[in-house]
Amino acid sequence: MAKPLLFQLPPEVSHDLTLATVKKTPARLLRNFCDDSIADKPATVMGLNFPNPVGLAAGLDKNADYYQSLAALGFGFIEVGTVTPRPQPGNDKPRMFRLKKEKALINRMGFNNKGVDHLVRQISQRKHSGGFDGILGVNIGKNLTTPLSSAHEDYLACMQKVYEHADYITVNISSPNTPGLRDLQLGESLELLLTTLKTAQQELSQQHGRYVPLAVKIAPDMDSEDIKLFADTAKRYEIDGIIAGNTTSSRQAIEESEFASEAGGLSGEPLTHRARQVISLLAQRLHGEIPIVGCGGILGSDDALAHQKAGASLLQVYTGLIYRGPQLINDIRRALST
Ligand SMILES: Cc1cc2nc3c(=O)[nH]c(=O)nc-3n(C[C@H](O)[C@H](O)[C@H](O)COP(=O)(O)O)c2cc1C
């Protein structure tokens, strides 16, 4: 109901306003948006039990300030972040653009976040406050000012701090808005990153008596050969999950848009087809050895079913939620229900 009003406001203002309102609304009222009559189909993926396969993608709740409230909308899992070791302001505003006709967004937020220590304070409260008992993922990244050659140290620092409180950790090497970040997806940079994080995972799992799976989130802009190379490397390092994927730098699907020349990552409907292609390519190469989280351009239950058919075990939404509201979550849960 609020959409016509919210769409009159600049996208980032309506984003902040919506989240502030959601946080102030009692959970029992938010729960009205969630259809409790749906017989959710649970899923066991990466060794974790998901109450249903529909998740919130990273970037909406970057600082874990809202996940307890958002959980009332019926998500089976929520991914908070991207968080970096130190707080950073992100890019100058405006940095988010609404492409209404195309049911899309372009963003160049640039990992604006309050830093990992704030996020840890937020997520360490969850089990005690009787709040969200679904699966909580934490998406980690590097600070803008950290040189690429020491990027692995930023990821390691975040991983060490969030490990104890996360159900799974996502290594985000695919945002188009941190210069050079996507270079970490291949070659020696990827090997160094994965060696560092898999070694840390082993040590931390012994220290805490709990294995926290590591997922890697990739860009839809890798070509087929690079996707195969990435899949082979992920198998070799026994990565626990692959999220396919992030926003695209391509403007092919929106050439006519007045926003086509804005820098940043494109999400929503123009991404649906490419996201599904990447899921499919990965599935062919992985032979079920690593589960895939399908993300990109899910605006309805048909998109969700098609991503699943292409090979995704779990699904994540972001832009669809902006255009369709919480009804989208019910629609997908219903389509995937038992
Ligand atoms: C405004 C905005 C901010 C985002 N921030 C992040 C982020 O911090 N980390 C990340 O991994 N992905 C981020 N994403 C990407 C989404 O998680 C998702 O991968 C992408 O938007 C494709 O899904 P969608 O078409 O359902 O939106 C962001 C997307 C948007 C629109």
The ligand as an ORCA input file, in Angstrom:
! r2SCAN-3c Opt
* xyz 0 1
  C      21.048     -1.373     -3.136
  C      21.759     -2.680     -3.205
  C      22.824     -2.932     -2.353
  C      23.493     -4.164     -2.406
  N      24.531     -4.401     -1.545
  C      25.142     -5.618     -1.561
  C      26.158     -5.908     -0.633
  O      26.511     -5.108      0.238
  N      26.755     -7.150     -0.705
  C      26.388     -8.090     -1.624
  O      26.938     -9.193     -1.630
  N      25.400     -7.826     -2.512
  C      24.773     -6.627     -2.488
  N      23.776     -6.374     -3.377
  C      23.430     -7.403     -4.402
  C      22.252     -8.278     -3.971
  O      22.539     -8.986     -2.805
  C      21.879     -9.258     -5.094
  O      22.971    -10.118     -5.284
  C      21.573     -8.567     -6.417
  O      20.854     -7.369     -6.220
  C      20.786     -9.469     -7.372
  O      19.556     -9.856     -6.802
  P      18.159     -9.090     -7.108
  O      18.015     -8.987     -8.594
  O      17.116     -9.935     -6.437
  O      18.269     -7.745     -6.473
  C      23.085     -5.148     -3.343
  C      22.006     -4.891     -4.191
  C      21.343     -3.689     -4.132
  C      20.185     -3.450     -5.064
*
